[in-house]
Amino acid sequence: MSVKERVTDFAKKVTKAAVVLSNTSGQQRNELLGRMAELLRARSSKIIRANAIDMERGEEKGLSSAMLDRLLLNDERIEKMAAALEEIIELPDPLAQTLEEWTRPNGLLIQKVTVPLGVVGIIYESRPNVTVDAAGLCVKAGNGVLLRGGSEAINSNIGLVEVLQDACRDVDLPESCIEIVDFTDRAAVGEMARLDEYLNLIVPRGGHGLIRAVTENATVPVLKHDRGMTQIYVDESCDVDMTVALVHNSKVQRPGVCNAVENLYVHQDNKEALQAIVADLQESGVEIRGCARTMELCEGCIPATEEDWDTEYLDMILAVRGVDSMDEAMELIARHGSGLTEAIYTDIEANAQRFLREVDSACVYHNASTRFTDGGQFGLGAEIGISTAKIHARGPVGVRELVSYKYVVRGDGQIRASS
């Protein structure tokens, strides 16, 4: 059987199952989510054993520490997956909600009502928690889901999907509500992206190369998450201690994720903040790649190249640049960013308001860590990705972004008389 035939077979199964899922009640879907959480906890040892195979192979292949961190599953992370599913249960049912309604002069009642998208394809790398988050969100929204994880996490992902499918069977729903492409041939990515007969949306999560490969080949609509390239501007006046803590959290807490800061711009008049931030980060092991001004004011930095300002390191590396004004900082943010997340740290309210208004990114912050760009942190239960697009959904994509709508029209015999 060819790669195309194998992927299509999975898609057909999900499409058939999605019809059943779309006609379930919110209570039934919540029952499934609850059972998924129960089985994750009950079978954590088995899941961790499967993950250990992937971790061992990843180390043999020389995966970076950031990639291995993304790949790792342990009791704590499995518990977080289960807890995320339980948070999704508590969210309002996104289906059969009347968004708007109005009555025409001829008596027709027109209602705009939420419905599932149908089947969502998720193509992702490294992080096996995406398997559970994506499945949970799609189930809540009444969508079938076809998953295609990276080869480095194949054993972990298959093990997780087996648990989720068992949960489907336990509540008398088709196991194919959730399917995974269980082989690692890269051609499967292109085939999924062209399955517009069966898939209604593709969500790619991963590096720039994966995103580009999907978008260039897709005939299915794509909800893409481009590079992270999160950036911070430290204004001419700020609470220095708070700013040091915020930059530290934005970079050090978990550097291998898209909402970790990559570029830092500091106003030339705020030398105190610049030096304090750099010293704090260096003490934590962050490599600072600085402009000439940063090199002059801070010891132990490496000269930044032009390439550094456009590089998503996902590692303990930060590019730091002094700027003459907020205007210059915003121009650099627009030039080097991906539209995901930007922040300003300032105690000048007018500057904060202008930054929040004019910076064109999915998430903009004033005096808060960029690490909050996350579906769970936004109260969405989990996320299927963070969209840098502007059409359909932007920012963390949760349950509410995984539905469409249809018009329900009620009449009592009206006919159209005019042309």
N, C-alpha and C positions, 0 to 999 in steps of 0.2 A: 504494500500500500504506500502511495506517495505521501510526502509531507502535506500537500494540499488536501488529499483525501482524509488523512488522519485528523487534521485540524478541523476540516469541515464536519467530520463525524461528531467531534466534540460539540461544535456549534449547533448542530441539529438537535442533539440531546438537550442542550441548555434551552434552546428555543421552545421545544415541546414542553419542558418542565416549567418554563417561565409563564406559560399560559395558565397553568394551574396556580402558580404562586400569585399571579396578578389578581386572581379572584378570591384570595383568602382575606379574612378579616384581620384587622390590626391585632386582635387578641391571638390569632393563630400564628402570625408572624412573630409576635413577642414570645410566644411559647417556644418557637423554634430557636430564637436567639438565646433564651434562657437555657435550653438544653445544650446548645453549643457551648455556652460558658461552663456548664456542669461537666461536660465531657473533656474540655480542655484541662480543667483542674484534675479530673480523675485520671487522665492519661498523660500527665506532664512528663513522667519518667520515660515513657515510650517516645514522646516528641523530642526530649532532650537527647536520647540515644541516637535518633535519626540526625539531629543537628550536629552531634559530635562527629559524625562521618563527614559532614560538610566542612566543619571547622578544621578537621585534620587535613582534608584535601586542600582547603584554602591556604593553610600554612605551608603546605608542600608547594603550592603554586606561587607563593610569595605575595599573597594579598597584603595590602597595607594594613596598619593597625586600625585605621578608620574603617576600612572595609570589613575587617574581622569583627570589629565592634558592632557594626550594623547586622552582621550575620548571626551573632551569638544569641542563643536562647538559653534561659535558665528559669528557675522557679519564679523568680521575681518578674521576669518579662512575660512569662506565660500568665501569671496572675494579672498583670496589667492588661493583657489581651482580653481575658475573661471579664475583668472589671469594665473595660471599654464596651463590651457587648451589653453588659447590664446597664451602662449609661445610655446606650442606644435604645434599650427597652423603655426607658423613662421619657424619651423624646415623644412629642405628639405624633400621631399617625399622619404621615404626609399625604396619604391617598384619600380620594373622595372628598377633598376639601373644596368648598366653593370659594374661589378667589374673588370673583365679582359676579353680580347678577343685575339684570335690568329688564324692564318690560318695554317693548316697542309700542308705538301708538296703535298698531293693529292687534295688540293683546299678546303677541309672542313673548314668552318668558325665556330669556337667554342667560345661561349660566356657564361660567368658565370654571371647569372642575379638574382637579389634579388627577393624573393617571401615571402609571409606571412608564419608564422609557422603553422597556422591553428586555433586551439583553445587553449587558455592559461587558466589554472586554478590557481587562487590566493587564498591561505589559509592564513589568517592573524588574528591578535588580536588587540583589543583596538582602533586603530586609524582609524576613519571613513574617514579621508582624503585619505587613501589608496584606498578606493572604487572609488573615482573620478580619482586619479592619474593613477591607473591601467587601468581603463576603457579608459581614454584618450589616453594613450600610446598604448594600444592594438588596438584601433580604427585607430590611425594614421598609425600603421603598418599593417592594414588590417586583424587583428586577432579578432575572437570572444573571449569573456572572460566569464568564469564562476567563480563567486566570492563566497567565504565562509568566512565571518567575524566571530569574536568572539561573544559569547552569550551576553557579556556585552554591545555590540554596535548594537544589532539586530534591534532595532527600527530606529536608525540613518541610518544604512546601507540600510535598506529596503526603507526608505524615499528618500535617495539619488538615489537609483537605479530606483525608480519610475520616478523621474525627468529625469534621463538619458534615460530611455526607451521612455518617452514622446518626448524627443528630436529626437530619432530615427524615431518615427512615423511622426514627423513634417517635416522631410526631405525625407520621403518615403523610409526609410530603415527598415528592420525587427527589432522589439523591442528586439528580442532575440539575437541580436548581443551582448547584455549585459544582463546576468542573474545572480541572486543571490540565493543561497540556503537559503530559507526563514524560516528555522527551526533550532533549536539549538542542536539537538541530536549530540553528539560527534562522533558517528559512521559515520557521513557524511564525516568526514575528511579521514578516511581510505577508504571509498568507492570512493571518488574522486581520491585518490592516485592510485587506481587500474583501473581507467577507460581509459586504453590505447587504447581502440577501438575508443574513441572519443576525448580525450585530447592529445595534442602534447607536452605539457610542464606543470609542476607544479612548482609554486613559493611559498614556505612557508615563511611567515614573522611573527616573534614572538619570544617567549622564546625558550630556549634550548629544553624543553620538547616537544613543538610542532614540532620543526624541526626534532627531533629524531623520533617522532611518524610518521611523513610523510615519511622520508627517509627509515625507516625500513619496511614500508608497501608498498612502491610505486613500481608499474610496469611502470608508466609514468616517463619519464626523469625528474629529479628534479634539479632546479637551486636554491641552498640553500644559505641562509644568516645565518651563525652560530652566536654565541654570539658576542656582540660588543667587549668587553675587549680592548678598545682603550688605548694605552699607550704612554707616553711621556718621553723622556730622556733630561735632562738639562745638558749640557756639562760643562767642567771645566771653560770655558770662554764664557760669553754671555752678551748681553745688559740686565741688571737686570730688569729695568723698563718695557721694552718690554716683557720680559719673564713672569713677574708677570701678565701683562695684557693678554697674550696669554693663560696661564694656567687658569686664572680666566674665560675667555670666554669659554675655552674648557670644564670647569666643571660646572660653575654656570649658564650660560645663559639658558640652558635647560638640566638639569641633567638626565632626564628620556628617553634619546635617545641613540642610539647605538654609535654615534660618540662623545659622551661625555667621557672625560678621566676617567679611573678607576684606573690605576697604574701610579705613577710618580716616576722616578728614577733620582737622582741628584748626580752629581760627588762630591766626598768627598772634593775636593778643592774649591768648590763653595758654601761655608757656607752662604755667603751673599744672594745668590739667594734662597737657601733653606729656610732660616728664613723669607725672605720677602714674598715668595710664601705662606708659611704656615700662616703667620700673616694675609695676605690679605684674604685667603680662610676662615680662622676661623672668621674673622670679618663679612663675608657673611653667616655664619652659617654652613659651611662645617665641618663635623666631620673628623679629621685626624687620620688614623690608621697607626702608624709609626713603623719603625724598631728601634732597640736600639739606633742607631746613631741619628736618627730623634728625638727620645724621649729625648736624652741628650741635643740637641741643641734647641729644640722648646718646649715651655710649652703648656699644655692643650691638649696633644695628648693621644690617646689610644693605647696600645701595639697591634701591628698587629700580627695576627696568620697566619699560612701557608695557611689556607683557604682563607684569604683575598686577596691573590695575584691572585686567580683564580675566584673571585666573580665579576660578573657584577651587581653592585648595582642599577644602574639606579636611583640614589638618591644622596643626598648631603653628600656623603661619599667618601673619597679618601684614597687609600693606598699609602704611601710614603716611599721610601727606598733610603738610601745612597749607592753609588757604588764606587768602587775603580778606575774604568776605563770605557771607552766606550765599550770595549770588554765584560765586565761583564754586562753592560746594555743591549747590543744586545743579549747576551745569555739568560738573563731573559725575554726579549721581545719574543724571540723565544719559550721559555718554557711556558710562561703564556698567550700568545696572541692567538687570533682566526684568525689572518690574515686579519683583517678588515682595521685598520688605526693605524699608528704609526707616531710620530713626534720627531724631534731633534731641540733643541733651542741652537744655538751656533753661535759665530762669527769666528770660525775657519773653513775656507772653505774646507780644506782637510777632516776634520771630517764630515762635512755635505755631501760631495760627497760620502764618503765611506758608511755612514749610508743609504743614498738614494739608493745606488747601492746594498748593501748587505742585508738590512732588507727585508724579503720576505713577504710583505703584499700587499693587493689590492691597498692601497693608502698610500704613505709616504710623509711627509711634512718636510720642513725646514723653521723655523721661520714664521709659520702661524698656526692659530687655527685649531684644528682637526674638528671643527664643519662644515667645508666646505665639508666634505665627504657627499655629497647630490646631487642628480640629478639636482635639480634646480640651486644649487650653481655652478655646473659644466657646466651650460649652456645647459643641456639636456631637459629643460622644466619641467620635473618631473622625477620620477624614479619608477620602479616597485619593487625595492628592491636593496640591496647592496650585491653582490655576493662575498663570500669568497672562492668560487671554482676557479679553473684555466682553466677548460674546457668550451668552448662556450662563457662565459662572465665572467668578473671579475670587481669588484668595482660597482659603481652605474649603474644599468641596465636601459637604456633608449630605445628610439625608435630603434636605430641602432642594439641593441642586441636582438630585438624581431622579426627579420627576418631570414630567411634561404636563400638558393639559389638553383638554378637548372642550368643545362647546356643546353643551346639552341644551336643546331647544324644545320647549313645550308649547303646544298650541291646542286649539279646540276647533280645528277645521279651517284655518286661514289658508287662502290661496293667493298667489301673486298675480296681480292684475296688470301691473305696468311692465314694460319691457326693460 
